[in-house]
Amino acid sequence: MPERTRGAGFDRTERAVLAAAGELFDRKGFNQTSLQDIADAVGMARSSLYYYYDNREKILVAGIEELTTARNTLNGAIREMPRDPRARLDGLMVGLGELISSHPLWIRVLLRDETALPEATRQRDRDSRLEYFELLADTLREGMERGLFRPRDERATALTIISALTGLQGQYAAAAVTSLRNTTRLIVDVLLQGILADEPQPGPPLERGLDLIAQGVELIRRSAGG
């Protein structure tokens, strides 16, 4: 394969190839899509396509690595945020919703054709997804410990959030008349209603427990006229 010289024209054509391939992989499946199918969809000769990608696997890898990079950027941004569970949870949920909205084809391709990826690419994406999951679970756990979120199993809740955003985002966005950003915000707000505590109480669980005991003792004292 000849050495490629990058430039605006090259980048535009490469983007067109990735977009066409993503649509074909999504509609037909990776194994049922040929390089000729991709070349036809872009409107170029197959020999010209070799200048950009000389096999289907490299196109698949490029699409999935773009998705992985975007998720890693989100993970890094969340790690840089102050340790405010509510702000972090909002950022994690909005970030995932926008990631799904901006890469719907490649997310579906990944879910269906992950086994077609080289092991290194597959492992990088799995590590990225695991990092996001752990950030989400840790944020939920900290919020529950501080009385900001309803007490639930944080890992099961994290899985529920990911499943809900992955499943609802694309379906709702397809029928919505508003922007994808507004759609994401609406879905996140609905999910938050089931997570945020009705009356958040500051402090760790032990401190909150002692406060409740003190309040109970005071009520008993008052009722006894002490």
N, C-alpha and C positions, 0 to 999 in steps of 0.2 A: 504494500500500500504506500503511495507516495507521501512525502512529508507535506502536511497541510499548512498553508499560511493563513492565519486568522485575520479577519477584517470584518467590516460591517456587512459586506455581502455574504461572506462565509457564514457569519453568525445568523443572519436572516434565513439562509437556506437550511442550516442545521436545525434551527428552531422549527422550520416548516416540516422537515423530515421527522423530528421527534413528535410533533403534533399529529401528523398523519399516521405515524406508526402507533402512537398511543390510542387513537381512535380505532384502528384496525385490530390491535391486540385486545382492546376492550370488547369490540363487537364480535370478532371471529375467534379470538384466542391466540396466544402466541404461537403455538404449534401449527395452527392452521393458516398463519400469515406468512407469505413469502416475501423475499426482497423485491420481486417483481411487483407484487401487490403494492408495496410501499412506494416504489418508483412511479408506478402508474398514478397513485393517489397524489403524489407531489407534482406530477407532470414532468418527469425527467427520465432520461434513459437509465437503464439499470447500470450501465457502465459508469455513468456520472455519479450514481449513488455510491459506488465503491470509493469515490474520492472522500466521502464523509464517513461512511460505515461499510466495512466489507463483510459483515455478517449480522444476522438479526440479534444475536446475543449482545453485541456491543450497543445496539440501539436500546435494548431492554435495560441494560446496565446503566446507560446514560440517563434514561427516564427515572429509574428508581433511585439513583444516586442524587439526582436533583431533589427528589422528595426527601431523602435522608438528610441532605444538607439543610433543607428548609426546617426540618424538625430539630436538628441539632442547633440551629440558630435560635429557635424558640426556647429550647432547653437552656442554652447559655444566657439568654435574656432573663429567664425566670430566676436563674441562680444569682444574677446580679441585683435582683430586686430586694428591697428591705424585707425582713422576716415578718411581714404582716400577712397572716393566713388568708384574710379576706381578699386583699389585693392580689396575692399570689394565685389564689384559686380562680379569681376572675381572669387573670392573665393567662393561666393555663387553659381554661375553657374557651375563652375567646380565641386564643392562639391556635388551638386545635381545630376549632370551627373554621377559622380562616384558612388554615392549612388544607383542610378537606375541601373547602370551596374553591381553592386555587389549583388543586391537583386531583380533581375527582377521577379522571381517567386512570392515572397512574396508581392511585390507591386501589381501585378495583382490579387493575392488572396485577398489582402486588398480591392482593388477597387470593387471586385465582392461580397465578403463574409463578409464585415464589420459588417453587422447586426448579424452575428453569434457570434461575440465577446462579452464577458462580458462588461457591461457598463463601468467599471473602466478602462479596457484595451482600449476600444474604445475612451474614453475621453482623456486618456494620449496621444494617437496617434494624436487625433484632436488638442490638445494643442500644441504638437510638430510641427505639420504642420502649425498651425496658427502662431507660433513663427517664423518659417522660412519665412512665407509670409510677416509678419510685418517687419522683418529684411530686406528683399528684397525691399519692398515698401519704407521703410525709406531711404535705400541706394540710390534708384532711385530718390527720392524726393530731397535728399541733393545734389546729383550730378546735377540735373536739376537746383537747386537754385544757384549752383556755376558755371553754364555754361559749365559743363563737358559733360552733356548728352542732347540729343534733348528734347525740352519741350513737354511732353505728360502727360496723366493721369497716375500717377505712379502705382496706384493699378491695372488698366487695363493692364499696361505693365508688372507688376509682374505676373499676371495671364497668360498672353501670354507666358512669359518666361517659367513658370512652365509647361504649356501645351505643349510647343514646345519640351522641354527637355524630358518630360515624353513620348511623342508620338514618337519622332524621335530617341532617344537614342537607344532603343531596336531594332528598325527596321534597323537603319544604322549599328549598331554593328553586327547584324546577317549577313550582306552582306559584311562587310568591311574586307580587307585583312591586315589591320594594327591593332595595339593593341587597347584595349578599352580606355586606357589613351589618345592615339593619336586621337582616334575617338571623345572622349569627347572634347578634345582641339579644334578640327576642328569645331564641332557644336557650341561651345561657341564663337569661333572667328567669325563665320558667324552671330550669333545673335548680337554680339557686334557691327557689322557694322551698324546695324539699330538703335543703342542706343547712341553711342558716337557722340558728337557734332563734326562737321567738323573742327572748329577752337575753341577749348576750351578757354574760357575767365575766368580768376580768379576773385574772389570777389563776394559778394552778389548781387542780382538783382539791388538794388538801386544804389550801387556803379558803376555797369556796365552802368546803365542808365545815371548817371551823367557824366561818361567818354564819352559816345556817344554824349551827349549834348555839352560837352566841345569841342569835336572833330568837331562837326558841326559848332559851333560858330567860331572856328579857321579857318575852310574852308571858311566860309562866309567873315571873315575879310580879308583873303588872296586874295579871288576873287575880293574884293572891293578895294584892293590895300592899306588896312589900316596898 
